[in-house]
Amino acid sequence: MPATEINELRQTIGQLRQCIGALRSRYGDASAVRRLANDLERLDIDTVDIEQSPPPQIPHASARSDVIYVPDSKSDESAWMGAQDEGLGFHSRERTR
């Protein structure tokens, strides 16, 4: 993960820490506040983990080889003659032009 993303994540975690501190001062040790503090601690641990041993990066969507281009041109209507319109709210019927 690039340093800018880690820095932004750390800043966001710092802001969350302040917000949770404000909630704790208002609501005390309520269970919801404890859960939020626990989630924040987990975010902090996961940030350290991803910083120390980053997972492999995924390729960009444009570089994927399993993408199949489907043209917008009109398809051959005869291929659909006699097909059922399942899921379209119609009962079985013959397709017409």
C-alpha positions in Angstrom: 0.0 0.0 0.0 1.5 3.4 -1.0 2.7 5.6 1.8 0.0 8.2 1.0 -2.8 5.7 1.5 -1.3 4.5 4.8 -0.9 8.1 6.0 -4.5 8.9 5.1 -5.7 5.8 6.9 -3.7 6.7 10.0 -5.2 10.2 9.9 -8.7 8.8 9.6 -8.0 6.4 12.5 -6.8 9.4 14.6 -10.1 11.2 13.8 -12.1 8.1 14.8 -10.1 7.9 18.0 -11.1 11.5 18.9 -14.7 10.8 18.1 -14.8 7.6 20.2 -13.1 9.5 23.0 -15.8 12.1 22.9 -18.5 9.4 22.9 -16.8 7.7 25.9 -16.8 11.0 27.8 -20.5 11.5 27.1 -21.8 7.9 27.4 -19.2 6.3 29.7 -18.4 2.6 29.3 -21.6 1.7 27.4 -21.4 -1.5 25.4 -21.8 0.3 22.0 -18.9 2.6 22.9 -16.7 -0.4 23.9 -17.5 -2.2 20.6 -16.5 1.0 18.7 -13.3 1.2 20.6 -12.6 -2.5 19.9 -13.3 -2.0 16.2 -10.9 1.0 16.2 -8.2 -1.1 17.9 -8.8 -3.8 15.2 -8.4 -1.2 12.5 -5.1 -0.1 14.0 -3.8 -3.6 14.2 -4.8 -4.4 10.6 -3.1 -1.1 9.4 0.1 -2.2 11.0 -0.3 -5.7 9.4 -0.9 -4.4 6.0 2.0 -1.9 6.4 4.5 -4.5 7.5 3.5 -7.3 5.1 1.3 -6.0 2.3 -0.8 -8.5 0.4 -0.3 -8.9 -3.4 -1.8 -6.2 -5.5 -4.7 -7.1 -7.8 -4.4 -6.2 -11.5 -6.4 -3.2 -12.8 -9.8 -4.1 -14.2 -8.6 -3.0 -17.7 -5.8 -5.6 -17.6 -8.1 -8.5 -16.9 -8.0 -11.2 -19.6 -11.4 -12.8 -18.6 -13.4 -9.7 -19.7 -15.6 -10.5 -22.8 -16.7 -7.6 -25.0 -20.4 -7.7 -25.9 -21.3 -5.4 -28.7 -24.4 -3.1 -28.6 -25.5 -4.0 -32.1 -28.8 -5.8 -32.6 -28.6 -9.6 -32.3 -30.1 -12.2 -34.5 -33.8 -12.4 -33.4 -34.2 -15.9 -34.9 -31.9 -17.3 -32.2 -34.5 -16.4 -29.6 -37.6 -17.8 -31.4 -39.4 -20.2 -29.1 -37.4 -19.2 -26.0 -39.3 -18.7 -22.8 -39.3 -15.3 -21.1 -38.3 -16.6 -17.6 -38.1 -13.9 -15.0 -39.8 -11.3 -17.1 -43.3 -11.8 -15.8 -44.6 -13.6 -18.9 -46.0 -17.1 -19.2 -44.6 -19.5 -21.8 -45.5 -18.2 -25.2 -44.2 -18.1 -28.7 -41.9 -15.3 -29.4 -43.1 -13.0 -32.2 -41.4 -10.4 -34.2 
